Each structure stands twice: as C-alpha cells, then as structure tokens.
Amino acid sequence: MGKLHLPKCSDSVLLKTVLLLIFCEQVNAQCKIVKCNSEYVSATLNLRGSGRNAEIQKCSALRAYSQCTRKTARTCRGDLIYHSAVHIIEDLMIQHNCSKEGPTASPRPQPPQPLPEGPRKQEACDYERTFREKNGKIPKYLHCGVFGDPHVRTFSGDFQTCRVNGSWPLLDNEYLFVQATSSPLSTMSNATVTTKITIIFKNMKQCIDQKVYQAEVDNLPAAFDDGSVNGGRRGGGSNLKIYDREPGSLIEIEAPYIGTTIRVRQLAKQLSFSLRMPEDISLAFQEEQDLQLCLGGCPASQFISRTKDLGRTSSISRDKAKSLCRGKLPVEDAYFQSCVFDVAISGDTNMTNAAYYALEDAKDFLPEPGTLHIFSTAAATSLHVPVALLILLSLAATVGNL
C-alpha cells in the first residue's frame, strides 16, 4: 500500500488508517501490532467531543497504544505497519499535547445490552417503512458490485477494473464500513482477486449493537465475529440478520434498519461482494471518508484498461477467453468484457463464474431493469473526472442537509 507519510494527522484520519492497518495481511505472524491497533480502535471508536474530558481519554488511549507497540517492538522490527503506527502515535501525542506518563485506557467494554422496547422501536428501525411514511414513496436504491480481478460497478453505474493489491475500503459511511483485501491469484499469474472481506455495521443506539463480519477464502461464516446472527437485544436487533443461503458459497446479510442487503460469495479461490443500499444512506459520510470504491471507483493510479492491459499480460488468447465467457454471458456487455479479461489474465476457466454471479446479483438488486447491462466505450479511460465531480456533489448534498 506504499509508505505512509503523515506530517499531521487528525483523529478521523487516524481511525481510518488504523482500520486499514488492522486488516492488512502483510504483518509478520510474530508481530502483534494488529492486536495493538484493534485495542486502540475499541477504546476510541465511540469517543466524541473536544472538551477536556475527551482530551484526557484520547491521551489515555494513545498512551496505552504506545505501550502496546513497545511490548511488541522486538518482533516487529522492519515491519512497515508497525513503524507507521509508531509515527502516527507520536504525531497524535504531540497534537493533543499528551504527556508520556499517566493513566492508560483499557479496551472500551461493550455497553450493557438493553432489553427490547416494544413494537414502536422496531418500526423506527425499518428504513423503507419510515421513508415511505415520511415521503409517500419508496427510497431510491443503488447497487455496487465487486468481483473478479477485481472489477467494480459503482453506485453511479461506472464499471471499472482496478489494479488493487492489499486492503481498500469499498464503503465508509456513518452506518457501514466495508473493506476488501486483494491478493495474487497464484504465483504464476498477474491476476489479483478478493480474498478477504470485512464488514462493520456501526453501533446505532436505538437499533443495533456494533457487529463485525469477516469472510476469507475457505471461511465463509454464517455468523458475526461474536457468534451472533442478528443485531443484538436492542429493539431493532432483529432488523439485522445473517442468512446462510448456500453453505460455504453464499452469505446474505439483510439490514432493514438501513434498507440494505449484502451478498458475499465464494467462487473457487476468490470472494465477491454485492450490495443494495438507499441513496440517502450511501451519502451519509464526512469529507474524510471519500475514499470508497463503491462511490468513486478506482483511484486514478489503480485504474486498468481491460483492453490495453489485457494485450500485455494474457495467459490464454482473447478469442478463447471470449468463447468460454459466451457460454455463461451471451450479452457482450461490461460483465462479458470483465469475464474475458479475468479468464485471459489468469488462465483459469473458473473465473467465468465471477462475472456470471455478479450479473445475477445485479438483476436482483438493480431497481430499474434497463440499467442492468453496461456497454463500455473508449470514454471509459476518462471516467475519473465525472467520478470526482460525483464525490463533490455528494458531499455538497450531505452538507446541505445538515
């Protein structure tokens, strides 16, 4: 992911960086920096405000973070993530005028779970019902899909292929954080595929407890990290559920409290991600949360042309790849082009399934059937200007509604 250079770091940037570090797969097995990162996030996740008490808590958490990194220093020598964390801590200690000596914070304990509060609370945790009663219509839904090497269908309908290796956020808003980790398909291939997906349903006081779901290749659990299958004992806890649709192959998470449905699939040695979400929910993010592949697509430095790059690195001929993909994808749209790219790059005929099931999910999740097929043109290489404009307009709309 490159060397981190952070001359000045805000708390929100720190939290995002630490979340990225937690799930990065480049950490030495003996280095315990991931544990330190996780404990810091746990201690500060719900910390708000800028008063004296808040500053004291931040300093306590930073001292505990620093203490944890010192304990694991010997086994983390030479580890990029460890050294990045150390520099981040030093920067934040200076920024908050924290002394090196003083109390340290333990990981924040989970708050006691209140008992359900009756049917009215459950109704408030049904996004579509509440929206319909308020606006007299159903909300506008958006779709995002990530599959293959990896290809991203953004909320705005852009279809891009990314040269991403390591961990990248797909979504990062006030309700949901989704991160995908990509790794090389094999030592003999130039292809990368998604091998890990982490989903955090953020604490929503009146509806659910915070829940974390993590899937990896050959490990597609039918439960959250804490072993539960719903949002907890709060009034709207039943409005977040995991369903094991096809054991070992397809998990579906329904979250009616934010009007959202997520599918995570395992196809051979890769994962895919599909989501349906209301537009209002997708726009509920702050300026520092603008790095989201579902919103803006690939960063400019990570963009791949499915035609130019294919010719340089093909493992099998383009014609043969086309013949294999036509068996599952008769319409030569962006899904078909992605299939051809994946099969040609990887040499793996099983890659046809990634595009096929991504299209099947899109059929279920797209509100307007006419938007299903996307036909790429040469203009695809200049998509980054309107994407940047979309982000600015989204932020303006968010600020305007505050």
C-alpha positions in Angstrom: 0.0 0.0 0.0 3.1 2.2 0.0 4.9 4.1 2.7 2.7 6.3 4.9 3.7 9.9 5.2 1.6 11.8 7.7 3.1 15.1 8.8 -0.1 16.0 10.5 -2.9 13.5 11.4 -6.5 14.2 12.5 -8.4 11.7 14.7 -10.7 10.7 11.9 -7.7 10.1 9.6 -6.1 8.1 12.3 -9.1 5.9 12.8 -9.4 5.2 9.1 -5.6 4.4 8.9 -5.8 2.1 11.9 -8.8 0.3 10.4 -6.8 -0.3 7.3 -3.8 -1.5 9.3 -5.9 -3.9 11.3 -6.9 -5.9 8.3 -3.7 -5.6 6.2 -2.3 -9.1 5.5 1.4 -8.1 5.3 2.0 -8.3 9.1 4.6 -10.8 10.3 3.0 -13.7 12.1 5.1 -13.0 15.2 4.4 -9.2 15.2 1.4 -8.3 17.4 0.8 -4.9 16.0 -2.7 -5.9 14.8 -3.7 -6.6 18.4 -2.5 -3.1 19.4 -4.4 -1.5 16.5 -7.6 -3.4 17.4 -7.4 -2.4 21.1 -6.9 1.3 20.2 -10.0 1.2 17.8 -12.0 -0.5 20.5 -11.0 2.2 23.1 -11.8 5.2 20.9 -14.5 4.1 18.4 -17.3 5.9 20.2 -15.2 8.7 21.6 -16.7 12.1 20.6 -16.2 15.8 21.6 -13.3 18.1 22.0 -13.5 19.1 25.7 -11.0 18.5 28.4 -12.5 15.1 29.4 -12.4 13.9 25.8 -8.7 15.0 25.5 -7.9 13.1 28.7 -9.5 10.0 27.3 -7.7 10.4 24.0 -4.4 10.7 25.7 -5.0 7.7 27.9 -5.9 5.6 24.8 -2.8 6.9 23.0 -0.5 6.0 25.9 -2.0 2.5 26.0 -1.5 2.2 22.2 2.2 3.3 22.6 2.7 0.9 25.5 1.4 -2.0 23.4 3.7 -1.1 20.5 6.7 -1.0 22.8 5.9 -4.5 24.1 5.9 -5.9 20.5 8.8 -3.8 19.2 11.4 -6.7 19.0 9.2 -9.0 16.9 8.0 -6.1 14.6 11.4 -4.7 13.6 11.4 -3.9 9.9 7.5 -4.2 9.7 6.0 -1.3 7.7 2.7 -1.4 9.6 4.4 -1.3 13.0 6.6 1.7 12.1 3.7 3.5 10.5 1.7 3.0 13.7 4.6 4.3 15.9 4.8 7.5 13.8 1.0 8.0 13.9 1.1 7.7 17.7 3.9 10.2 18.1 2.1 12.7 15.8 -1.2 12.4 17.8 0.6 12.7 21.2 2.1 16.0 20.1 -1.2 17.2 18.5 -3.2 16.6 21.7 -0.3 17.7 24.0 -0.3 14.3 25.8 2.4 13.5 28.3 4.2 10.2 28.0 3.4 9.4 31.7 -0.1 9.0 33.0 -3.1 6.6 33.1 -3.7 4.3 30.2 -7.1 3.2 28.8 -8.1 -0.4 28.5 -10.1 -1.5 25.5 -13.6 0.0 25.8 -16.0 -2.6 27.2 -19.2 -3.3 25.4 -22.1 -1.4 26.9 -24.8 -3.4 28.6 -27.5 -4.6 26.2 -30.9 -3.1 26.9 -34.0 -5.2 26.6 -36.3 -4.8 23.6 -38.5 -1.8 24.0 -41.6 -2.8 22.1 -43.1 -2.6 18.5 -42.7 1.1 18.1 -38.9 0.9 18.5 -38.9 -1.9 15.9 -40.9 0.2 13.4 -38.3 3.0 13.8 -35.6 0.6 12.7 -37.3 -0.2 9.4 -35.8 2.3 7.0 -38.0 1.7 4.0 -41.2 1.8 6.0 -40.1 5.0 7.8 -39.1 6.6 4.5 -42.3 5.7 2.8 -44.5 7.1 5.6 -42.5 10.4 5.5 -42.1 10.8 1.8 -45.1 8.9 0.3 -42.8 6.8 -1.9 -40.1 4.2 -1.6 -36.5 5.3 -1.4 -34.1 5.3 -4.4 -31.9 2.3 -4.2 -28.3 2.0 -5.6 -26.2 -1.1 -6.4 -22.5 -1.8 -6.0 -20.7 -5.0 -7.0 -17.1 -6.1 -6.7 -15.8 -9.3 -8.3 -13.0 -11.0 -10.3 -9.7 -9.2 -10.8 -11.3 -7.0 -9.2 -14.0 -5.2 -11.2 -16.1 -2.6 -9.5 -19.6 -1.5 -10.5 -20.1 1.8 -8.7 -23.3 3.4 -7.4 -23.3 5.7 -10.3 -23.1 2.8 -12.9 -19.5 3.2 -13.8 -17.7 -0.1 -14.5 -14.0 -0.2 -13.7 -11.2 -2.6 -13.3 -8.7 -1.8 -10.5 -5.0 -2.7 -10.0 -5.5 -3.0 -6.2 -3.4 -5.2 -4.1 -3.9 -5.2 -0.3 -6.8 -3.6 1.6 -9.1 -0.9 0.2 -12.4 0.5 1.5 -15.5 -0.3 -0.6 -17.8 1.7 1.7 -17.1 4.1 4.6 -20.2 6.0 5.8 -21.9 6.7 9.1 -23.6 3.3 9.2 -21.4 0.9 7.4 -17.7 0.2 6.8 -16.7 -2.4 4.2 -13.2 -3.3 3.2 -11.9 -5.8 0.7 -8.4 -7.3 0.6 -7.0 -8.4 -2.7 -4.1 -10.9 -3.2 -2.4 -12.5 -6.2 -4.4 -15.4 -7.7 -1.3 -17.5 -7.8 2.5 -17.1 -8.1 2.2 -17.9 -11.8 -0.4 -15.2 -12.5 -0.6 -11.5 -12.8 -4.2 -11.5 -11.6 -5.3 -10.4 -8.2 -8.6 -11.4 -6.6 -10.5 -10.5 -3.4 -9.5 -13.0 -0.7 -11.0 -11.2 2.4 -14.0 -9.0 3.1 -14.6 -7.2 6.4 -18.0 -5.6 7.1 -18.6 -3.4 10.2 -22.2 -2.5 11.0 -21.6 0.6 13.2 -23.4 1.0 16.5 -26.8 2.5 16.1 -28.1 3.2 19.6 -31.8 2.8 19.0 -31.5 -0.3 16.7 -28.4 -2.5 16.8 -25.1 -3.2 18.6 -22.0 -2.8 16.6 -21.4 -6.0 14.6 -18.4 -7.2 12.6 -18.5 -9.8 9.8 -15.3 -11.2 8.3 -15.1 -13.6 5.4 -12.0 -15.2 3.9 -11.4 -17.7 1.2 -12.5 -21.1 2.5 -14.0 -19.5 5.6 -17.5 -18.0 4.9 -19.0 -18.0 8.4 -22.8 -17.8 8.9 -22.4 -15.5 11.9 -20.8 -12.3 13.1 -17.4 -12.3 14.8 -19.1 -12.6 18.3 -21.0 -15.7 17.2 -24.4 -14.0 16.9 -26.6 -14.0 13.8 -28.6 -10.8 14.4 -28.1 -7.2 15.6 -28.4 -7.9 19.3 -31.0 -7.5 22.0 -31.9 -3.9 21.2 -35.3 -3.0 19.9 -34.3 -3.2 16.3 -31.8 -6.1 16.7 -34.0 -8.4 14.6 -33.6 -5.9 11.7 -30.0 -7.1 11.1 -29.7 -10.8 10.2 -27.3 -13.2 8.5 -28.7 -16.0 6.3 -26.6 -19.0 5.1 -28.2 -19.2 1.6 -25.7 -21.7 0.2 -23.4 -23.1 2.9 -19.8 -22.3 2.1 -20.7 -20.4 -1.1 -23.2 -17.6 -0.4 -24.0 -15.5 2.7 -26.7 -12.9 2.6 -26.9 -10.1 5.3 -30.2 -8.2 5.5 -30.2 -4.9 7.3 -33.7 -3.4 7.0 -32.8 -0.7 9.6 -30.7 0.9 6.9 -32.6 -0.6 4.0 -29.5 -2.6 2.9 -28.9 -6.1 1.6 -25.4 -7.6 1.2 -24.3 -10.8 -0.5 -20.8 -12.3 -0.1 -20.0 -15.2 -2.3 -17.0 -17.6 -2.6 -16.3 -18.8 -6.1 -13.3 -21.1 -6.3 -10.4 -19.2 -4.5 -12.0 -15.8 -4.6 -14.7 -13.7 -2.9 -17.3 -11.4 -4.5 -19.4 -8.6 -2.9 -22.8 -7.2 -3.9 -24.9 -4.6 -2.2 -28.2 -2.8 -2.5 -28.4 0.4 -0.5 -30.7 3.5 -0.3 -29.1 6.6 -1.9 -29.5 8.6 1.3 -27.6 6.0 3.3 -24.8 5.9 0.7 -24.4 9.7 1.0 -24.1 9.8 4.8 -20.4 10.3 5.1 -17.9 13.0 6.0 -15.3 14.7 3.8 -12.5 12.5 5.1 -14.5 9.3 4.2 -14.4 10.0 0.5 -12.1 7.0 -0.4 -14.8 4.5 -1.3 -14.5 2.2 -4.3 -18.3 1.8 -4.5 -18.7 5.6 -4.6 -15.8 6.8 -6.7 -14.4 3.7 -8.3 -10.7 3.0 -8.7 -8.2 5.7 -7.6 -6.6 7.1 -10.8 -3.3 5.4 -10.1 -5.0 2.0 -9.8 -7.1 2.1 -12.9 -6.7 -0.7 -15.5 -7.8 -0.7 -19.1 -9.5 -4.0 -19.8 -8.3 -3.8 -23.5 -4.8 -2.3 -23.3 -3.6 -4.2 -20.2 -5.1 -7.5 -21.4 -2.9 -7.5 -24.5 0.3 -7.2 -22.4 -0.3 -9.9 -19.9 -2.7 -12.6 -21.4 -2.2 -16.2 -20.3 -4.6 -17.5 -23.0 -5.8 -16.0 -26.2 -8.6 -13.4 -26.2 -10.6 -15.4 -28.7 -10.5 -18.5 -26.5 -11.5 -16.4 -23.4 -14.4 -14.9 -25.4 -15.6 -18.4 -26.4 -15.6 -19.6 -22.8 -17.4 -16.5 -21.5 -20.2 -16.6 -24.1 -21.3 -19.9 -22.6 -22.5 -18.0 -19.5 -22.8 -14.4 -20.7 -24.5 -14.1 -24.1 -24.7 -10.3 -24.0 -21.3 -8.7 -24.7 -21.6 -6.0 -22.0 -19.1 -4.9 -19.3 -19.7 -8.2 -17.4 -18.7 -10.1 -20.5 -15.7 -7.9 -21.0 -14.7 -8.5 -17.4 -15.1 -12.2 -17.8 -12.8 -12.2 -20.9 -10.2 -10.1 -19.0 -10.2 -12.4 -16.0 -10.0 -15.7 -18.0 -7.3 -14.4 -20.3 -5.2 -12.9 -17.5 -5.5 -15.8 -15.1 -5.8 -18.7 -17.5 -8.4 -20.1 -15.1 -11.7 -21.1 -16.7 -13.5 -21.0 -13.4 -13.2 -17.2 -13.5 -16.3 -17.2 -15.7 -18.4 -17.7 -12.6 -17.4 -14.5 -11.0 -18.9 -12.3 -13.8 -21.9 -14.6 -14.1 -23.0 -14.4 -10.5 -22.2 -10.7 -10.3 -24.7 -10.2 -13.1 -27.2 -12.4 -11.3 -26.9 -10.3 -8.2 -27.3 -7.1 -10.2 -30.5 -8.5 -11.6 -31.8 -8.9 -8.1 -30.5 -5.6 -6.7 -30.9 -3.1 -9.5 -34.3 -1.2 -9.2 -34.5 -0.5 -12.9 -34.1 -3.4 -15.3 -32.9 -1.1 -18.1 -29.8 -0.3 -16.2 -28.5 -3.9 -15.9 -26.2 -4.0 -18.9 -23.4 -1.5 -19.3 -21.6 -1.2 -22.6 -18.1 0.3 -22.2 -16.7 2.7 -24.7 -13.3 4.4 -25.3 -14.5 7.1 -22.9 -14.1 4.7 -20.0 -10.5 5.9 -19.6 -11.7 9.4 -18.7 -14.2 8.3 -16.1 -12.2 9.9 -13.2 -13.4 13.5 -13.9 -17.1 12.8 -13.5 -16.4 10.5 -10.6 -14.6 13.3 -8.8 -17.5 15.6 -9.6 -19.9 13.0 -8.1 -18.0 12.9 -4.9 -18.0 16.7 -4.6 -21.8 16.8 -5.4 -22.4 14.1 -2.8 -20.6 16.0 -0.1 -22.4 19.2 -1.0 -25.7 17.4 -0.7 -24.7 15.9 2.6 -23.6 19.3 4.0 -26.8 20.9 2.6 -29.0 18.5 4.6 -27.2 19.1 7.9 
